[in-house]
Amino acid sequence: MKEAENQRKISANLRENEKYLRSRLEKCSDILIRSMRLGEKQKVDCLMVYIEVAVSNMMLDDSAIGKMINHFWEISPEQIQEFIKNNSLGIADVKKLTDMNEALAAMLAGNAVFFIDGYDRAMKISSKGYPSMGVMEAESEKVLRGSREGFSDSVKSNSALVRKRLRDTRLKVEEYYTGVRTHTLTQVLYMEDLVHEELLEQVKERLGRFRIDGILDSGMLEQLTEDVWYSPFPQYQTTQRPDRAVQEILNGKVVILCDNSPEALILPGNFNSFMESSEDWYHRFEMASFLRTLRYLAVIMATVLPGLYLAVIRFHTQILPSALILSLAQAREGVPFSSVTELIFLELSFELIREAGVRVPGTLGNAIGIVGGLVIGQAAVEANLVSPIVVMIVALTALGSMTVPNEEFAAAFRLLKYVFLILGGYLGIYGIVLGVYLTIAHLAGLSSFGVPYLVPFIKKDPHEEKGEGIWRAPLRMRWRRPLYAREEQRIRLKRKEPLS
């Protein structure tokens, strides 16, 4: 009975429609139901349903809805229905609805819905929609060169930012609604002639695989649809930058945009793509290659350095020069804790400072991070709770993790750091080697939508061009797309023949 009620058709009797709407929208004070009489001598009863904030100034002359209603004041009832059936005013984005569920969904999406007596259809008329923050700078992906625009909370604005950079009708934007109660709009963007059909079908299948109350951010989509849910390494690349999303679409990847989220999901994801920055394409290849190499060294340092320090000072002191051994021993003199406890204590203290700096608003957060690190580190050394060398180790580890362009990817190494710390502290170099082996084995076994996680280091295509890994080839030599694109569309750069 309840299912039949939800599938109720729109009636030609306006009073029945109004009664049903008022029963469904009872105690919804933010939703307005406005009755009006239009046509010559005001003979036709009409109804407009809309959210007060999402649809404003609807009676003004310069709005599409206002022009339609003003026109209806002067024509006969028969002409009104004829105009509605044919959309003679040419109002943009008008859709005829036959079901009350569709009408309510359209209204809750921020549109106005128009009913007229004697006509068994409703008209969905787009308006300005819900308020949003608008286009802002991408905070988490700062660059020195390139666009400053970042995604906003509005999925429509985000797809428009992509379309602004990729003005090709082969760019397809498919819409889906996820969440039984939230009906969150999700968009799938791809280049029709570049993307593999198998990848596209797999993405659509996974989006329709689950049933959940609501999707409030793209991170929830990511967790529900990824291959290996228990891995700390993300299998979706995330970005707040439209130019980065366009770069990956041109490589044959798929981008997912979720309403109310400024983060776009890029798939398939792989290790190397997380280590790339948008400006790697804008800098000269020498500098871009140097910065990529620096990032890889920083990741190794952020993961292995604390464990390697413990392994050396606890088990393998013979590999260090005598002067350095004496210096380390003197620095640790008087420290009451073991080296493992000392390092874990300082690492957790820094994580606490980092989290506090993120939660405190504005520039005060940055100040707390800097001052807190200096004060706590200096106070701990002077109180003889930790040695100065450990403060230096923790600082270098933190700097290494901050150089990773993707914060979610860096978080995986921040967790992995504690595993290496324990292995190095209690098993020495053998523990470090074991940790490296297990980490590489796990990464080698990961895949994202059928693509190995360690591409391009694991070569899947023998014809793949060089310069896709740590070294970035000159732009004029990047003439082939990666393996994500179809084989017949791999060529992306051609040199024009010189004029004779």
C-alpha positions in Angstrom: 0.0 0.0 0.0 2.8 2.3 0.9 4.7 1.6 -2.3 1.6 2.3 -4.4 1.2 5.6 -2.5 4.8 6.6 -3.4 4.2 5.8 -7.1 1.1 8.1 -7.2 0.5 9.6 -10.7 -0.1 13.4 -11.1 -3.9 14.0 -11.4 -5.6 16.4 -13.8 -7.5 17.6 -10.7 -5.4 20.3 -9.1 -7.2 19.9 -5.7 -6.2 16.2 -5.5 -2.6 17.1 -6.2 -2.6 19.9 -3.6 -4.1 17.7 -1.0 -1.5 15.0 -1.6 1.4 17.6 -1.6 0.2 19.2 1.7 0.0 15.8 3.4 3.6 14.8 2.2 5.0 18.3 3.1 3.3 18.7 6.4 5.6 20.5 9.0 8.0 21.4 6.2 8.0 25.2 6.8 10.9 25.8 4.4 8.9 24.4 1.5 6.3 26.8 0.0 3.1 25.8 -1.7 1.7 28.8 -3.5 -1.7 28.8 -5.1 -2.6 31.3 -7.9 -5.2 31.9 -10.5 -4.1 32.8 -14.1 -5.5 33.4 -17.5 -8.2 35.8 -18.7 -10.4 36.8 -15.8 -8.3 34.5 -13.6 -10.1 31.3 -14.4 -7.3 28.8 -14.2 -6.1 27.4 -10.9 -2.3 26.8 -10.6 0.1 25.7 -8.0 3.8 26.4 -7.5 5.9 24.3 -5.1 9.5 25.2 -4.2 12.0 25.5 -1.5 12.1 29.1 -0.2 15.8 29.6 -0.3 16.5 27.7 -3.4 13.9 29.6 -5.6 13.8 33.3 -4.9 12.5 36.3 -6.8 10.4 34.0 -8.9 7.9 36.7 -9.8 10.5 39.2 -11.1 10.4 40.1 -14.7 13.9 39.0 -15.4 13.4 35.4 -14.2 12.2 32.6 -16.5 9.4 31.7 -14.1 8.3 35.3 -13.7 8.1 35.8 -17.5 6.0 32.6 -17.9 3.5 33.6 -15.2 3.2 37.2 -16.5 2.5 35.8 -19.9 -0.2 33.5 -18.5 -2.1 36.4 -17.0 -3.1 37.6 -20.5 -4.1 34.4 -22.4 -7.1 32.1 -22.3 -7.1 28.8 -20.3 -6.9 26.8 -23.5 -3.8 28.7 -24.6 -2.2 28.1 -21.2 -2.4 24.4 -21.6 -1.2 24.6 -25.2 1.8 26.7 -24.1 2.7 24.2 -21.3 2.5 21.2 -23.6 4.7 22.7 -26.3 6.9 24.8 -24.0 6.3 27.7 -26.4 8.2 30.2 -24.2 11.4 28.2 -24.8 12.3 28.1 -21.1 15.6 26.4 -20.6 15.8 23.1 -18.7 12.0 22.4 -18.4 10.9 18.8 -17.9 7.4 17.4 -17.8 6.8 15.1 -14.9 4.1 12.4 -14.6 4.8 11.0 -11.1 4.5 12.7 -7.8 7.7 11.1 -6.6 9.5 12.7 -9.6 7.9 16.1 -8.8 9.0 16.0 -5.1 12.5 14.9 -6.1 12.8 17.7 -8.6 11.6 20.2 -6.0 14.0 18.9 -3.3 16.8 19.2 -5.8 16.2 23.0 -5.7 13.8 23.5 -8.7 10.3 24.9 -8.9 7.5 22.6 -9.8 4.4 24.0 -11.5 1.0 22.4 -11.5 -2.1 23.5 -13.5 -5.7 22.4 -13.2 -6.9 20.2 -16.0 -3.4 19.0 -17.0 -2.0 15.7 -15.7 1.6 16.7 -15.9 3.8 19.0 -13.8 6.6 21.2 -15.1 10.0 21.2 -13.5 11.6 24.6 -14.0 15.2 25.1 -13.0 16.1 27.9 -10.7 19.3 29.1 -8.9 19.3 26.0 -6.6 20.7 25.7 -3.2 23.2 28.2 -1.8 26.9 27.2 -2.1 30.3 28.6 -1.4 31.2 29.1 -5.1 34.5 28.6 -6.8 37.4 28.8 -4.3 41.2 28.1 -4.4 42.2 24.5 -3.8 43.6 24.5 -0.2 45.1 21.1 -0.1 46.9 21.2 -3.5 48.9 24.4 -3.6 50.9 25.1 -6.7 53.3 27.8 -7.8 52.3 27.6 -11.4 48.9 26.8 -12.9 45.2 27.6 -12.2 44.1 28.7 -8.8 40.5 27.5 -9.2 39.3 24.6 -7.1 36.2 22.5 -6.9 33.3 23.7 -4.7 30.4 21.9 -2.9 28.1 22.2 -6.0 28.4 19.2 -8.4 26.9 21.3 -11.2 29.6 24.0 -10.7 32.3 21.4 -10.6 31.3 19.7 -13.9 31.1 23.2 -15.4 34.7 23.9 -14.3 35.7 20.6 -16.1 33.7 21.5 -19.2 35.3 25.0 -19.2 38.7 23.3 -19.8 37.6 20.5 -21.9 35.3 21.9 -24.6 34.6 18.8 -26.5 31.2 17.1 -27.0 33.0 13.8 -26.5 33.2 14.6 -22.8 30.2 12.8 -21.4 28.6 13.6 -18.0 26.2 10.9 -16.7 24.1 11.6 -13.6 23.1 9.1 -10.9 21.3 9.5 -7.6 22.8 7.7 -4.6 21.4 7.4 -1.1 17.8 6.3 -0.3 17.1 9.4 1.8 19.7 12.0 0.6 19.3 11.4 -3.2 22.8 12.8 -3.6 23.6 13.7 -7.2 26.7 11.9 -8.5 28.2 12.6 -11.9 30.5 10.3 -13.9 32.7 12.2 -16.4 34.7 10.5 -19.2 35.9 11.0 -22.7 33.7 8.8 -24.9 36.5 7.8 -27.4 39.3 7.4 -24.8 37.8 5.4 -21.9 37.7 1.6 -22.0 34.1 0.2 -22.1 35.0 -2.4 -19.5 36.2 0.3 -17.0 33.0 2.4 -17.5 30.7 -0.6 -17.0 32.6 -1.6 -13.9 32.2 1.9 -12.5 28.5 2.0 -13.1 28.0 -1.5 -11.7 29.8 -0.5 -8.4 27.8 2.7 -8.0 24.6 0.7 -8.2 25.8 -2.2 -6.1 25.0 -0.8 -2.6 21.9 0.7 -0.9 22.5 3.2 1.8 20.6 5.9 3.7 22.8 8.7 2.4 26.0 9.8 0.7 27.3 13.0 2.3 30.8 13.1 0.7 32.8 11.4 -2.1 34.8 9.7 0.7 31.8 7.5 1.5 31.5 6.5 -2.2 35.2 5.7 -2.2 35.0 3.4 0.8 31.9 1.5 -0.6 33.3 0.9 -4.1 37.0 0.3 -3.7 38.6 -3.1 -4.4 40.5 -3.9 -1.2 38.7 -2.1 1.7 41.2 -3.1 4.4 44.3 -1.6 2.6 45.6 1.7 4.1 46.5 2.8 0.6 43.8 4.6 -1.3 42.7 3.1 -4.6 41.0 6.2 -5.8 43.0 9.3 -6.6 41.4 12.5 -5.1 41.8 16.1 -6.2 40.3 19.5 -5.6 41.7 20.9 -8.9 39.7 20.9 -12.1 42.9 21.0 -14.2 44.2 17.8 -12.6 40.8 16.1 -13.3 41.0 17.2 -16.9 44.5 15.9 -17.3 43.4 12.4 -16.1 40.3 12.4 -18.3 42.5 13.0 -21.3 44.6 10.0 -20.2 41.5 7.8 -20.5 40.5 7.8 -16.8 37.1 8.3 -15.2 36.2 11.1 -12.8 33.4 10.9 -10.3 31.9 14.1 -8.8 29.7 14.0 -5.8 27.3 16.8 -4.7 28.2 18.6 -1.5 31.9 17.5 -1.9 34.8 19.5 -3.2 36.8 16.4 -3.8 36.7 14.6 -7.2 37.5 10.9 -7.4 39.8 9.8 -10.2 40.0 6.1 -11.2 41.9 3.9 -11.7 44.4 5.1 -9.2 48.0 4.0 -9.0 51.1 4.7 -6.8 52.8 7.0 -9.3 49.7 9.2 -9.9 49.6 9.9 -6.1 53.2 11.2 -6.3 52.5 13.6 -9.1 51.5 17.2 -8.8 49.4 19.3 -11.3 52.3 21.6 -11.9 54.6 18.7 -13.0 53.1 19.3 -16.4 53.7 23.0 -16.3 57.3 23.1 -15.2 60.2 22.2 -17.4 61.1 18.5 -17.4 64.4 18.9 -15.5 62.7 20.6 -12.5 59.7 18.3 -12.6 61.9 15.2 -12.6 64.0 16.6 -9.7 60.9 17.3 -7.6 59.5 13.9 -8.3 62.7 12.2 -7.2 62.7 14.4 -4.1 59.1 13.2 -3.3 60.1 9.6 -3.6 63.1 10.0 -1.3 60.9 11.9 1.1 58.3 9.1 1.2 61.1 6.6 1.9 62.5 8.8 4.7 59.0 9.4 6.2 58.4 5.7 6.4 61.7 4.0 7.2 63.8 6.7 9.0 62.5 6.2 12.6 62.7 2.4 12.4 66.1 2.6 10.7 67.4 4.9 13.5 66.2 2.4 16.2 67.7 -0.6 14.3 71.1 1.1 14.1 71.4 2.4 17.7 70.0 -0.8 19.3 71.4 -3.6 17.1 73.9 -2.4 14.5 76.1 0.3 16.0 79.1 -1.2 14.3 78.1 0.4 11.0 78.4 3.9 12.4 81.6 5.9 12.8 83.0 5.9 16.4 82.6 9.6 16.8 78.9 9.5 15.8 78.3 6.6 18.2 79.8 8.6 21.1 77.7 11.6 20.1 74.5 9.6 20.1 75.4 8.0 23.4 76.1 11.4 25.0 72.8 12.8 23.6 70.9 10.0 25.2 72.6 10.3 28.5 70.1 10.8 31.3 67.0 10.0 29.2 64.8 7.7 31.4 62.9 6.0 28.6 64.0 3.3 26.1 64.7 4.5 22.6 61.5 2.9 21.3 59.3 4.6 23.9 61.1 7.9 23.4 60.5 7.9 19.7 56.9 6.8 19.9 56.2 9.5 22.5 57.6 12.2 20.3 55.9 10.9 17.2 52.5 10.9 18.9 53.1 14.3 20.3 53.7 15.7 16.8 50.6 14.0 15.5 48.7 15.7 18.3 50.1 19.1 17.3 49.2 18.4 13.7 45.7 17.5 14.5 45.2 20.5 16.8 46.6 22.8 14.0 44.1 21.4 11.5 41.1 21.8 13.9 41.9 25.4 15.0 40.5 27.8 12.4 42.4 30.3 10.2 46.0 31.3 10.6 46.0 30.5 14.3 46.2 26.8 13.4 49.5 27.3 11.5 50.9 29.3 14.4 49.9 26.6 16.9 51.6 23.9 14.8 54.9 25.9 14.5 55.0 27.2 18.1 53.7 23.9 19.6 56.4 21.9 17.8 59.2 24.3 18.9 58.0 24.6 22.5 57.3 20.9 23.1 60.4 19.8 21.4 62.7 22.2 23.2 61.0 21.6 26.6 61.2 17.8 26.2 65.0 18.1 25.4 65.7 20.4 28.3 63.7 18.2 30.7 65.8 15.3 29.5 62.7 13.3 28.4 64.0 12.9 24.8 67.4 13.3 23.1 68.0 16.1 20.5 68.7 13.6 17.7 65.2 12.1 18.2 63.6 15.5 17.7 65.5 15.9 14.5 64.4 12.4 13.3 60.8 13.2 14.0 61.0 16.6 12.2 62.6 15.0 9.1 59.9 12.3 9.1 57.1 15.0 9.3 58.6 17.0 6.5 58.9 13.9 4.3 55.2 13.1 4.8 54.2 16.6 4.0 55.9 16.6 0.6 53.4 14.0 -0.8 50.9 15.9 -2.9 47.9 13.7 -1.9 47.1 13.9 1.8 45.2 10.7 1.8 48.1 8.8 0.3 50.5 10.5 2.8 48.3 9.3 5.7 49.0 5.6 4.7 52.7 6.2 5.1 52.1 8.0 8.4 50.5 4.8 9.7 53.1 2.5 8.1 55.8 4.5 9.9 54.8 3.0 13.3 55.0 -0.5 11.9 58.5 0.1 10.7 59.3 1.7 14.0 58.3 -1.4 15.9 60.0 -3.8 13.5 63.2 -1.8 13.5 63.2 -1.3 17.3 62.8 -5.0 18.1 64.1 -6.9 15.0 66.8 -4.5 13.7 67.7 -4.3 10.1 66.0 -7.7 9.5 62.8 -6.1 10.7 63.2 -3.2 8.2 63.9 -5.6 5.3 60.8 -7.7 6.3 58.7 -4.5 6.4 59.9 -3.4 3.0 59.2 -6.8 1.6 55.7 -7.0 3.0 54.9 -3.5 1.9 56.0 -4.1 -1.7 54.2 -7.4 -1.8 51.0 -5.8 -0.7 51.4 -3.0 -3.2 52.1 -5.5 -6.0 48.9 -7.4 -5.2 46.7 -4.2 -5.2 44.8 -3.2 -8.2 42.3 -0.5 -9.0 39.6 -1.5 -11.4 41.8 -4.1 -12.9 44.9 -1.9 -13.3 48.0 -2.9 -11.2 48.7 -0.4 -8.4 52.4 -0.2 -9.3 51.9 0.8 -13.0 54.1 2.0 -14.7 56.9 0.3 -12.6 55.2 -3.0 -13.4 55.1 -2.7 -17.2 51.8 -3.9 -18.6 52.2 -2.4 -22.1 55.6 -3.1 -23.9 54.9 -0.1 -26.2 54.4 2.3 -23.3 56.5 5.5 -23.7 59.3 6.4 -21.2 58.9 9.2 -18.7 55.8 8.0 -16.9 57.6 7.1 -13.7 59.9 9.1 -11.5 61.6 10.8 -14.5 59.3 13.1 -16.5 60.1 13.2 -20.1 60.1 16.5 -22.0 56.6 17.4 -23.1 57.4 17.2 -26.8 58.4 13.5 -26.3 55.2 12.6 -24.4 53.4 11.6 -27.6 51.5 8.6 -26.3 48.8 8.3 -23.7 49.1 5.8 -20.8 47.5 2.4 -20.9 44.2 3.7 -19.5 43.2 5.0 -22.9 42.1 2.8 -25.8 44.8 1.5 -28.1 43.5 3.3 -31.2 43.6 6.6 -29.3 47.0 6.4 -27.7 48.6 9.1 -29.8 48.0 12.5 -28.2 50.8 14.6 -29.7 51.7 15.0 -33.4 54.1 17.3 -35.0 52.7 19.3 -37.8 54.5 19.2 -41.1 56.6 22.3 -41.8 55.3 24.7 -44.4 57.1 24.4 -47.8 
